[in-house]
Amino acid sequence: MAKVLLIQNYITNYNLPIYNLLSEEPGVELTVAHFGEKVKNERKFSELILHENKKGPFHFAQENLRAICNEYEVVISLGDIHWVPLMMLGKMINRKFRLIYWGIGVSASYKNRFDENKRWDFLRYFFMRGADALVFYSDYPVEKYNKKGFPRETLFVAHNTVEVPRSAPSNATRDSLLFVGTLYREKGIFELLDAYREAHRINSGLPALNIIGGGDDFENVARWIKEKELADKIRMHGAIYDNKKLEGYFSRALACISPNQAGLSVLMSMAYGVPFVTSVNAITGGERFNIQNNENGILYTDAAELVKVLGDISIAPGKYIRMGEKAKDFYDNFRTPRHMVKGFVDAINFVQSKKLR
C-alpha cells in the first residue's frame, strides 16, 4: 500500500469525487493536504489542513512541507510557480519521496489565454525538472515539454473533468439555449446577449435562452434584458447548485454557450449530452480541446459567426441534438472521473518503479 500525499490549494466540489475515486484505487492510501476549509461532504481519504502566508502573488506554507512530505512515498503537488514551497520540493536534496507535479502546465488565467504568456516558461521548466513525473490537465503540454527535453515516459495526462450525477434519461424536448456560470464581462455574457438579440431580429422563433448564474454583472444583465424588451425570450434563474435542477435545464438544452470561457462547463455539458459553443480563443485550462468543431460542439471565430450559429440552431435543431449525442459518447468513453483517475494511477505506478533521484 503506497502512502500518497496530494497537495492542493483547496478542495473544490468538483475535485472531491476525483479524490474519493483515487483513494479507492488498490494500493493507494491517500491523504489530501490543502490550504482551504475542512471538507464538509463525505470523503474517503485522510485530510490535512495547511495554513498559508501570502506575499504579493506568491504563496508560502506555515508548516514544514519538507518534513510532512518525507512521511509519504509519493507526493502529487500542485504545479504552480506562485506556490514557492511546493515548487521547491523538487530541489530538495536526499528527499525520501517520489514527486509528481500536477497542473495546466502552461500559462492560463482570466487575463491570459491558454499558453499566451510564455514569459515565465523558463522558470516553470526549471522547477518542473525536479519532479519524477508530470501530470497535465490536457494533452497540449505533453509535446511542448517533450521538445524541451522532458522524457516522454515521465509525462502523463489526467484530463480535467467533472462528475455529473444523472438519474434516468430524460425524454424532455430540447427546445432552449443555455448559459451556465458566474456573470461577469470577461466571460463574454454581453457578447452572447448582443448576438442573441441580432439572431432574434433575423428570426423571432429563436429558442429561449436560460441564464444560470449569479455574479457582479447579474443586475446589469437583467437591466439589459429589460431595456431590449427580451424578457419573454431570455430568462435569468440566478445561481443553481442543485444537480437535479441543473439536469432539468441541461435536458432541455440544444446547446450550452459561453463566448469567452471554456472550462469545466464543457465537460458538464458533454456529460448531459449538450454540445458546447465557444470561441476558438476562449479562456481555458485545456478543456476547450475536448471540442471537435461541428462534431460534438462548435468553435466559432467572431461575433458574426456566433449570430449565424444561433440562427442555425433555430432552423436545424436536429443537427445539434446529434452533436450532443456525440458529446455524451465522448464523455462516457474518454472523460469520466475514472478516466481522470487513471492518469494519476499511471503516474504513481511509474514513479514507484523508478529509483529515487
Secondary structure, DSSP 4 states (H G I P E B T S, - for coil): -EEEEEEES---TTTHHHHHHHHTSTTEEEEEEESSPPP-S--SSEEEE--EEEETTEEEESS-HHHHHTTSSEEEEE--TTBHHHHGGGG-TT-SSEEEEEE--S---SSS-TTT--TTHHHHHHHHTTSSEEEESSSHHHHHHHHTT--GGGEEE----------SPP-----EEEEES---GGGTHHHHHHHHHHHHHH-TTPPEEEEE--STTHHHHHHHHHHTT-TTTEEE------HHHHHHHHHTEEEEE-SSB-STHHHHHHHTT--EEEETT-B-SSGGGG--BTTTEEEE-SHHHHHHHHHHHHH-HHHHHHHHHHHHHHHHHH-SHHHHHHHHHHHHHHHHTS---
